[in-house]
Amino acid sequence: SPAMARACAATAAAAFALACLPALAGASAFRGADGRVAARSDLLDEIEAALGAGRRSATEGRVAVFEDAMRPIFQSMPRSSEDRLTASGVRYLLHRVFVERSPASFFAEHAGDEAHGIFERRLGDRGLSLHETAVFAATLESLVHEETLERLHSTHHVLGLDTKEDSATEREVERIIDTYMLMLVLGLNHTSVSRDVVLGAAQRMDAIYPNWHQVQKWVREVRKEVVSANPEARRAFATTVNVVEEVAERYGRWQDSECIALKDDLMKIEKDGSGRVPLQDFYAAALNGSYQFTEKREYLRQLGALDESIESRPSVIIPNYINSASNCLASSKFYSVCCINECEALLRPLERNIAAPDALPSEIVALVQKLPSSTVDAPRALPASLTQRLEEIAAGSGGRVPIHGRLFSQWMHHAFPRECPYPHVSGTTQQMTPSQFHQEVGESSSHDSFSLEAEIEVYKQAAEVAAATEEAVKIELPWAAEEELFVPMPTRASGGRSRGFVRGAMMFFAASSLSVVALKTAAASMAFGSDKKRVDKYVV
């Protein structure tokens, strides 16, 4: 998996523009119809002052769409008496809405101080309203669109081709699109990559990414669809822009077939329907022909993909592994392509039907019993143990179950062990790409074939000893009673938590204009003020 890009887009001109922004409206400006209209206009005015009229136009035209998409989730979340979200709430809503609008999610790393400043100031004041969060989302979307144009221009530059004249041949257009995708899949920094690096990667692409030819074939099919609307302009630069944006829109859904195949392979060696694979079987699959399943125990532990609740029988947690950074593919300044988190689709109907931050255990049971997944049929009768767990959660929360907390996420893992990741306690795991792990630890994240054989032998011997001294028992999923609310109820004193939020939210951004597969966020790279302790370790 490629390392994540780390370019900063801040400029002196943008900083000057932010310094000249008008002061935020007082509380009264947000009360009443006239006040709400004024507040909405003020925010768009700030965007225009800092980012230009073009950015305002691109943002304004998409705000209503985002508001409609966000409203059902917004209604299910803890909000202040002024109907506003805290930093962690905004981050969660951004993630949820982009995942719902597209079958995938992106996390962004940098969008420039000009965008950060506008929203951090408002968030630090009293939180963001539904409208302001929708403006934030539309602004992020327009920034990602701009990066797509920049990347395509860079592709032309690397290949020595001109973007000003629509004179490219059919073969050159195909080469441009292939190179664009190569740079994206490998996470190459389009602002600095050299021609030699790109050409060298193209020659080794089959070895680097075995499915590269399938990607090329699929991209050509998408292009064929796009150019059919205007075949006379099939080689025009504007048409190529439309092609790469359509490819980005569909890439997550298409590429997720690899993730589904990965899950199917793991389920073949799963233990007792637990959503877990014994570590020795995980490694044995790698020796039997899979180019996956080679991650070292230390790396799996770091990712939160390793269950060591039974020390003598370590196992890989299927949804945590699937959704980990080790399976991310493609990277840009704003996002990485990872696997779709199936638990997102299971949460949508719950949030929509509950339409509140918490619910009675009986309400949740009634909904979940009717909820099917890719491996769980519905309707079904939930085990008494699951119902009891819900009641225990509610007993510690005033009789209701917070649906945006760690304990409910853990309960969902027990209800759907193959789809919903196990939510580890904060600070115990850290999402890292293989290259990041190598940089920090100083060794590879994966075994070679020789060390794999040695590891398998070690675990076989440990299993034999355990079998001789322990009774054979069915795997029981671990349960940790610690609660963490990653979308806490806002308070008037919570505004100060927003420092660094927008920068962090950009890193977590799920961009609808560039579909990918849902991800586990890289917790260590995020800055979310004092909310960080609660929310940075997992994504639901």
C-alpha positions as CSV (number, residue, x, y, z in Angstrom):
1,S,0.0,0.0,0.0
2,P,1.3,3.4,-0.9
3,A,2.3,6.0,1.7
4,M,-0.1,8.9,2.1
5,A,0.8,12.2,0.5
6,R,1.7,15.0,2.9
7,A,1.8,18.2,0.9
8,C,0.6,21.4,2.6
9,A,-1.4,23.9,0.5
10,A,-1.2,27.0,2.7
11,T,-0.2,30.3,1.1
12,A,0.6,33.8,2.3
13,A,-2.3,35.2,0.2
14,A,-4.8,32.8,1.8
15,A,-3.5,33.8,5.3
16,F,-4.0,37.4,4.4
17,A,-7.5,36.8,3.1
18,L,-8.4,35.0,6.4
19,A,-7.1,37.8,8.4
20,C,-9.5,40.2,6.6
21,L,-12.6,38.0,7.1
22,P,-15.5,39.7,8.9
23,A,-16.2,38.8,12.5
24,L,-18.7,36.0,13.0
25,A,-22.3,36.9,13.7
26,G,-23.4,36.9,17.3
27,A,-25.9,34.4,18.7
28,S,-28.9,36.5,17.8
29,A,-28.0,36.4,14.1
30,F,-28.9,32.7,14.1
31,R,-32.3,33.1,15.6
32,G,-35.4,33.6,13.4
33,A,-35.8,33.2,9.7
34,D,-34.1,36.5,8.8
35,G,-31.2,35.6,11.1
36,R,-30.7,32.2,9.6
37,V,-30.7,33.7,6.0
38,A,-28.1,36.3,7.1
39,A,-25.9,33.6,8.7
40,R,-26.0,31.5,5.6
41,S,-25.1,34.5,3.4
42,D,-22.3,35.4,5.8
43,L,-20.7,32.0,5.6
44,L,-20.8,32.0,1.8
45,D,-19.4,35.5,1.8
46,E,-16.5,34.3,3.9
47,I,-15.8,31.5,1.4
48,E,-15.9,34.0,-1.5
49,A,-13.5,36.4,0.3
50,A,-11.0,33.7,1.2
51,L,-11.3,31.3,-1.7
52,G,-12.7,33.3,-4.6
53,A,-16.1,33.7,-6.3
54,G,-15.5,30.5,-8.3
55,R,-15.3,28.5,-5.1
56,R,-18.5,30.1,-3.7
57,S,-20.3,29.3,-6.9
58,A,-19.2,25.6,-6.8
59,T,-20.0,25.3,-3.2
60,E,-23.4,27.1,-3.2
61,G,-24.8,24.9,-5.9
62,R,-24.2,21.8,-3.9
63,V,-25.2,22.8,-0.4
64,A,-28.9,21.9,-0.7
65,V,-28.0,18.4,-1.9
66,F,-25.8,17.8,1.1
67,E,-28.3,19.2,3.5
68,D,-30.9,16.7,2.3
69,A,-28.5,13.9,2.5
70,M,-27.3,14.8,6.0
71,R,-30.6,15.5,7.6
72,P,-31.6,12.0,8.7
73,I,-28.2,11.3,10.2
74,F,-28.1,14.8,11.8
75,Q,-31.4,14.1,13.5
76,S,-30.0,11.0,15.1
77,M,-27.0,12.7,16.6
78,P,-26.4,14.5,20.0
79,R,-26.8,18.3,19.4
80,S,-26.8,21.4,21.5
81,S,-29.9,23.4,22.5
82,E,-29.1,25.5,19.4
83,D,-29.2,22.5,17.2
84,R,-25.5,22.4,16.6
85,L,-22.8,19.8,16.5
86,T,-19.4,19.7,18.3
87,A,-16.2,18.8,16.4
88,S,-16.5,15.1,16.8
89,G,-20.2,15.3,15.7
90,V,-19.3,17.2,12.5
91,R,-16.5,14.8,11.7
92,Y,-18.9,11.8,12.2
93,L,-21.6,13.4,10.1
94,L,-19.2,14.2,7.2
95,H,-18.0,10.6,7.2
96,R,-21.5,9.2,7.4
97,V,-23.0,11.4,4.6
98,F,-20.2,10.8,2.2
99,V,-20.3,7.0,2.8
100,E,-24.0,7.1,2.2
101,R,-23.8,9.1,-0.9
102,S,-21.2,6.9,-2.3
103,P,-20.4,3.2,-1.5
104,A,-17.0,4.3,-0.2
105,S,-15.1,6.7,1.9
106,F,-12.1,9.0,1.6
107,F,-10.0,10.6,4.2
108,A,-8.3,13.8,3.4
109,E,-5.1,15.2,4.7
110,H,-4.7,18.8,3.6
111,A,-6.9,21.4,2.1
112,G,-5.0,24.6,2.9
113,D,-5.3,27.0,5.8
114,E,-7.8,29.1,3.9
115,A,-10.5,26.5,4.2
116,H,-9.5,25.4,7.7
117,G,-9.8,28.9,9.1
118,I,-13.3,29.6,8.0
119,F,-14.8,26.6,9.6
120,E,-12.6,26.4,12.7
121,R,-13.7,29.8,13.7
122,R,-17.4,29.0,13.5
123,L,-16.9,25.6,15.1
124,G,-14.9,27.2,17.9
125,D,-17.7,29.7,18.5
126,R,-20.7,27.4,19.1
127,G,-20.4,24.4,16.8
128,L,-21.8,23.9,13.3
129,S,-25.4,23.8,12.2
130,L,-26.7,21.4,9.6
131,H,-26.4,24.1,6.9
132,E,-22.9,25.0,7.9
133,T,-21.8,21.4,7.9
134,A,-23.4,21.0,4.4
135,V,-21.4,24.1,3.3
136,F,-18.3,22.5,4.7
137,A,-19.0,19.3,2.8
138,A,-19.6,21.1,-0.5
139,T,-16.4,23.1,0.0
140,L,-14.4,19.9,0.5
141,E,-16.0,18.4,-2.6
142,S,-15.0,21.3,-4.7
143,L,-11.4,21.2,-3.4
144,V,-11.2,17.5,-4.4
145,H,-12.5,18.4,-7.8
146,E,-9.8,21.0,-8.1
147,E,-7.1,18.4,-7.2
148,T,-8.4,16.1,-9.9
149,L,-7.7,18.9,-12.5
150,E,-4.3,19.5,-11.0
151,R,-3.5,15.8,-11.2
152,L,-4.6,15.6,-14.8
153,H,-2.5,18.6,-15.7
154,S,0.5,17.0,-14.0
155,T,-0.1,13.8,-15.9
156,H,0.1,15.7,-19.2
157,H,3.3,17.4,-18.0
158,V,5.0,14.2,-17.0
159,L,4.2,12.8,-20.5
160,G,5.3,15.9,-22.3
161,L,1.8,16.6,-23.7
162,D,-0.1,19.9,-24.0
163,T,-3.5,20.4,-22.3
164,K,-4.3,23.7,-24.1
165,E,-4.9,22.1,-27.5
166,D,-7.3,19.2,-28.1
167,S,-4.8,17.6,-30.4
168,A,-4.0,14.3,-28.6
169,T,-4.3,11.1,-30.5
170,E,-6.4,8.2,-29.3
171,R,-3.4,6.4,-28.1
172,E,-2.1,9.4,-26.2
173,V,-5.4,9.9,-24.4
174,E,-5.3,6.2,-23.3
175,R,-1.8,6.7,-22.1
176,I,-2.8,9.9,-20.2
177,I,-5.6,8.1,-18.4
178,D,-3.4,5.0,-17.7
179,T,-0.7,7.3,-16.2
180,Y,-3.3,9.2,-14.2
181,M,-4.5,6.0,-12.7
182,L,-1.0,4.6,-12.1
183,M,-0.1,7.8,-10.1
184,L,-3.3,7.5,-8.1
185,V,-3.0,3.8,-7.4
186,L,0.6,4.1,-6.3
187,G,0.0,7.3,-4.3
188,L,2.6,9.2,-6.3
189,N,2.8,12.9,-5.5
190,H,1.7,14.5,-8.7
191,T,3.3,17.8,-7.8
192,S,6.8,16.5,-7.7
193,V,7.0,13.0,-9.3
194,S,9.5,12.8,-12.2
195,R,9.0,11.3,-15.6
196,D,11.6,8.6,-14.9
197,V,9.8,7.4,-11.8
198,V,6.5,7.2,-13.6
199,L,7.9,5.3,-16.6
200,G,9.8,3.0,-14.3
201,A,6.7,2.2,-12.3
202,A,4.7,1.6,-15.6
203,Q,7.2,-1.1,-16.6
204,R,6.9,-2.9,-13.2
205,M,3.2,-2.4,-12.6
206,D,2.2,-6.0,-13.2
207,A,4.5,-7.0,-10.3
208,I,3.6,-4.1,-8.1
209,Y,-0.2,-4.5,-8.5
210,P,-1.3,-7.9,-10.1
211,N,-4.7,-6.6,-11.0
212,W,-3.4,-3.7,-13.0
213,H,-4.6,-5.0,-16.4
214,Q,-8.1,-5.4,-15.0
215,V,-8.0,-1.8,-13.9
216,Q,-7.0,-0.7,-17.3
217,K,-9.7,-2.7,-19.0
218,W,-12.4,-1.3,-16.6
219,V,-11.2,2.3,-17.1
220,R,-11.5,1.9,-20.9
221,E,-15.1,0.6,-20.5
222,V,-16.0,3.7,-18.4
223,R,-14.4,6.0,-21.0
224,K,-16.4,4.4,-23.7
225,E,-19.6,5.2,-21.8
226,V,-18.6,8.8,-21.1
227,V,-17.5,9.6,-24.7
228,S,-20.6,8.1,-26.2
229,A,-22.5,11.3,-25.1
230,N,-20.2,13.4,-27.3
231,P,-18.1,11.2,-29.6
232,E,-16.8,14.2,-31.7
233,A,-15.0,15.5,-28.6
234,R,-13.6,12.1,-27.4
235,R,-10.0,13.3,-27.4
236,A,-10.7,16.8,-25.9
237,F,-9.1,17.7,-22.5
238,A,-12.5,18.5,-21.1
239,T,-13.8,15.1,-22.0
240,T,-10.8,13.4,-20.4
241,V,-11.6,15.4,-17.2
242,N,-15.1,14.0,-17.3
243,V,-13.7,10.5,-17.8
244,V,-11.3,10.6,-14.8
245,E,-14.0,12.1,-12.6
246,E,-16.5,9.3,-13.6
247,V,-13.8,6.7,-13.0
248,A,-13.2,8.2,-9.5
249,E,-16.9,8.2,-8.9
250,R,-17.2,4.4,-9.6
251,Y,-13.8,3.2,-8.6
252,G,-14.7,2.3,-5.0
253,R,-17.6,0.1,-6.0
254,W,-15.7,-1.6,-8.7
255,Q,-12.5,-2.1,-6.7
256,D,-14.4,-3.4,-3.7
257,S,-14.8,-6.7,-5.5
258,E,-11.2,-7.4,-4.4
259,C,-12.2,-6.8,-0.8
260,I,-15.2,-9.1,-1.1
261,A,-12.9,-11.8,-2.5
262,L,-10.6,-11.2,0.4
263,K,-13.4,-11.7,2.9
264,D,-14.6,-14.8,1.2
265,D,-11.1,-16.3,1.4
266,L,-10.9,-15.5,5.1
267,M,-14.3,-17.0,5.8
268,K,-13.2,-20.3,4.3
269,I,-10.7,-20.6,7.2
270,E,-12.8,-18.9,9.8
271,K,-13.3,-20.5,13.3
272,D,-16.8,-21.3,14.5
273,G,-18.5,-18.4,12.8
274,S,-16.7,-16.0,15.0
275,G,-15.4,-13.6,12.4
276,R,-11.9,-14.7,13.4
277,V,-9.2,-16.8,11.7
278,P,-6.5,-18.5,13.7
279,L,-3.2,-16.8,13.0
280,Q,-1.5,-20.0,11.9
281,D,-4.3,-20.7,9.4
282,F,-4.0,-17.1,8.2
283,Y,-0.3,-17.5,7.4
284,A,-0.9,-21.0,5.9
285,A,-3.2,-19.4,3.4
286,A,-0.4,-17.2,2.2
287,L,1.9,-20.2,1.7
288,N,-0.9,-21.9,-0.3
289,G,-0.9,-19.3,-3.1
290,S,-2.5,-16.1,-1.7
291,Y,-0.3,-13.0,-2.1
292,Q,-2.2,-11.6,0.9
293,F,-2.2,-12.6,4.6
294,T,1.5,-12.0,5.2
295,E,1.3,-9.2,7.7
296,K,3.5,-9.7,10.8
297,R,1.8,-10.2,14.2
298,E,3.2,-6.9,15.5
299,Y,1.7,-5.0,12.5
300,L,-1.7,-6.8,12.9
301,R,-1.7,-5.8,16.6
302,Q,-1.0,-2.2,15.7
303,L,-3.9,-2.2,13.2
304,G,-6.3,-3.6,15.7
305,A,-6.8,-6.7,13.6
306,L,-5.4,-9.2,16.1
307,D,-7.5,-10.9,18.8
308,E,-5.2,-12.0,21.6
309,S,-7.9,-12.4,24.3
310,I,-6.8,-16.1,24.4
311,E,-3.0,-15.7,24.5
312,S,-2.3,-19.2,23.2
313,R,-4.7,-18.8,20.3
314,P,-4.2,-15.5,18.5
315,S,-6.6,-14.9,15.7
316,V,-7.2,-12.3,13.0
317,I,-10.5,-10.3,13.2
318,I,-11.9,-10.4,9.7
319,P,-13.7,-7.0,9.6
320,N,-10.8,-5.2,11.4
321,Y,-8.3,-6.7,8.9
322,I,-10.4,-6.0,5.8
323,N,-10.9,-2.4,6.9
324,S,-7.4,-1.8,8.0
325,A,-4.8,0.5,6.4
326,S,-2.9,-2.6,5.1
327,N,-5.6,-3.1,2.5
328,C,-5.7,0.5,1.3
329,L,-5.0,1.2,-2.4
330,A,-4.5,4.5,-4.2
331,S,-3.6,7.7,-2.5
332,S,-3.8,11.4,-3.2
333,K,-3.5,14.6,-1.2
334,F,-7.1,14.2,0.0
335,Y,-7.8,10.5,0.2
336,S,-6.8,6.9,0.2
337,V,-8.8,4.0,-1.3
338,C,-9.6,1.3,1.2
339,C,-12.2,-1.4,1.7
340,I,-15.9,-0.6,2.2
341,N,-16.9,-1.0,5.8
342,E,-20.0,-3.1,5.6
343,C,-21.1,-1.9,9.1
344,E,-21.9,1.5,7.6
345,A,-24.8,0.0,5.6
346,L,-26.1,-1.6,8.8
347,L,-26.0,1.6,10.7
348,R,-28.0,3.6,8.2
349,P,-31.4,2.1,8.8
350,L,-30.8,2.2,12.6
351,E,-29.9,5.9,12.5
352,R,-32.8,6.7,10.2
353,N,-35.4,4.8,12.3
354,I,-34.2,5.8,15.7
355,A,-33.7,9.4,14.7
356,A,-32.2,10.2,18.1
357,P,-28.9,9.8,19.9
358,D,-30.1,6.9,22.0
359,A,-32.8,4.3,22.1
360,L,-34.4,1.7,24.4
361,P,-32.9,-1.8,24.2
362,S,-36.3,-3.2,22.9
363,E,-36.3,-0.7,20.1
364,I,-32.8,-1.7,18.9
365,V,-33.6,-5.4,19.2
366,A,-36.7,-5.0,17.1
367,L,-34.8,-3.2,14.4
368,V,-31.7,-5.4,14.3
369,Q,-33.7,-8.6,14.2
370,K,-35.0,-7.5,10.8
371,L,-31.6,-6.3,9.6
372,P,-29.8,-8.6,7.1
373,S,-26.1,-8.5,6.2
374,S,-24.0,-10.3,3.5
375,T,-23.6,-13.2,5.9
376,V,-26.6,-12.9,8.3
377,D,-30.1,-13.7,7.2
378,A,-33.1,-11.8,8.5
379,P,-35.5,-11.9,10.2
380,R,-33.9,-13.7,13.1
381,A,-34.2,-14.1,16.8
382,L,-31.3,-12.5,18.6
383,P,-29.6,-14.7,21.3
384,A,-30.6,-13.9,24.9
385,S,-27.0,-12.9,25.6
386,L,-27.1,-10.1,23.1
387,T,-30.3,-8.7,24.5
388,Q,-28.8,-8.9,28.0
389,R,-25.7,-7.0,26.8
390,L,-28.0,-4.2,25.5
391,E,-29.8,-4.0,28.8
392,E,-26.4,-3.7,30.6
393,I,-25.4,-0.9,28.3
394,A,-28.6,0.9,29.0
395,A,-28.4,0.4,32.7
396,G,-25.2,2.5,32.7
397,S,-26.7,5.2,30.6
398,G,-30.0,6.1,32.2
399,G,-32.0,3.3,30.7
400,R,-31.2,4.0,27.0
401,V,-28.4,2.9,24.7
402,P,-26.2,5.6,23.1
403,I,-25.9,4.6,19.5
404,H,-22.7,6.7,18.9
405,G,-20.6,5.0,21.6
406,R,-18.0,2.3,21.8
407,L,-20.3,-0.2,23.7
408,F,-22.9,-0.1,21.0
409,S,-20.3,-0.5,18.3
410,Q,-19.0,-3.5,20.3
411,W,-22.5,-4.9,20.5
412,M,-22.9,-4.5,16.7
413,H,-19.6,-6.5,16.3
414,H,-21.2,-9.3,18.4
415,A,-24.4,-9.2,16.3
416,F,-22.5,-9.0,13.0
417,P,-19.0,-10.4,13.7
418,R,-18.0,-10.6,10.0
419,E,-19.2,-7.2,9.0
420,C,-18.7,-4.8,12.0
421,P,-15.2,-4.2,13.3
422,Y,-14.3,-4.7,17.0
423,P,-13.9,-1.2,18.5
424,H,-10.7,-1.3,20.6
425,V,-10.3,1.0,23.6
426,S,-8.7,4.4,22.7
427,G,-4.9,4.4,22.4
428,T,-4.5,0.7,22.1
429,T,-4.2,0.6,18.3
430,Q,-3.0,2.8,15.5
431,Q,-3.8,2.6,11.8
432,M,-0.6,2.7,9.7
433,T,0.2,1.8,6.1
434,P,2.9,-0.7,5.6
435,S,5.4,2.0,4.6
436,Q,4.5,4.0,7.7
437,F,5.1,1.0,9.9
438,H,8.4,0.4,8.2
439,Q,9.4,4.0,8.8
440,E,8.5,3.9,12.5
441,V,9.6,0.4,13.4
442,G,12.5,0.0,11.0
443,E,11.4,-3.4,9.6
444,S,8.9,-4.7,7.1
445,S,5.3,-5.1,8.0
446,S,5.2,-8.5,6.2
447,H,6.8,-11.9,6.4
448,D,8.6,-13.6,3.5
449,S,8.0,-17.2,2.8
450,F,10.8,-18.5,5.0
451,S,9.7,-16.5,8.1
452,L,6.1,-17.5,7.4
453,E,7.0,-21.2,7.7
454,A,8.8,-20.6,10.9
455,E,5.9,-18.6,12.4
456,I,3.4,-21.3,11.4
457,E,5.5,-23.9,13.2
458,V,5.7,-21.8,16.3
459,Y,1.9,-21.5,16.4
460,K,1.3,-25.1,15.7
461,Q,3.5,-26.1,18.6
462,A,1.7,-23.6,20.9
463,A,-1.7,-24.9,19.8
464,E,-0.6,-28.5,20.5
465,V,0.5,-27.6,24.0
466,A,-2.7,-25.7,24.6
467,A,-4.8,-28.5,23.3
468,A,-3.1,-30.9,25.8
469,T,-3.7,-28.6,28.7
470,E,-6.9,-26.8,27.9
471,E,-10.4,-28.0,27.2
472,A,-11.7,-27.5,23.7
473,V,-14.0,-24.5,23.9
474,K,-15.9,-22.6,21.3
475,I,-14.5,-19.1,20.6
476,E,-16.2,-16.4,22.6
477,L,-16.0,-12.9,21.4
478,P,-14.3,-10.5,23.8
479,W,-16.3,-7.9,25.6
480,A,-14.7,-4.8,27.3
481,A,-17.1,-2.8,29.5
482,E,-15.4,0.6,28.9
483,E,-17.7,3.1,27.3
484,E,-16.4,5.9,25.0
485,L,-18.8,8.3,23.4
486,F,-17.3,9.4,20.1
487,V,-20.1,11.8,19.5
488,P,-20.7,13.3,23.0
489,M,-23.6,15.6,23.9
490,P,-22.5,19.2,23.2
491,T,-22.2,21.7,26.0
492,R,-21.7,25.4,26.0
493,A,-18.1,24.9,27.2
494,S,-17.2,22.6,24.4
495,G,-16.5,25.1,21.7
496,G,-12.8,25.3,22.5
497,R,-12.4,21.7,21.5
498,S,-12.4,22.6,17.9
499,R,-8.8,23.7,17.6
500,G,-7.3,21.6,14.8
501,F,-10.7,20.0,14.1
502,V,-11.1,21.1,10.5
503,R,-7.6,20.0,9.7
504,G,-8.5,16.6,11.2
505,A,-11.8,16.4,9.5
506,M,-10.1,17.0,6.1
507,M,-8.0,14.0,6.9
508,F,-11.1,12.0,7.5
509,F,-13.2,13.4,4.6
510,A,-15.3,11.0,2.6
511,A,-15.5,12.6,-0.8
512,S,-18.7,11.8,-2.8
513,S,-17.1,13.0,-6.1
514,L,-14.4,10.4,-5.7
515,S,-15.9,7.1,-4.5
516,V,-13.7,4.6,-2.8
517,V,-13.9,1.8,-0.3
518,A,-14.7,2.6,3.3
519,L,-11.8,2.9,5.6
520,K,-10.3,2.8,9.1
521,T,-8.8,6.3,9.7
522,A,-5.2,6.8,10.5
523,A,-5.6,7.8,14.1
524,A,-2.1,9.0,14.8
525,S,-2.2,11.7,12.0
526,M,-5.4,13.4,13.3
527,A,-5.7,16.4,15.5
528,F,-9.1,16.8,17.1
529,G,-8.4,18.8,20.2
530,S,-9.6,17.4,23.5
531,D,-12.1,15.2,21.6
532,K,-9.2,13.1,20.3
533,K,-9.1,10.7,23.2
534,R,-12.7,9.6,22.5
535,V,-12.8,9.3,18.8
536,D,-9.4,8.8,17.1
537,K,-9.1,5.0,17.2
538,Y,-11.9,3.6,15.1
539,V,-14.6,4.4,12.6
540,V,-18.1,3.0,12.8
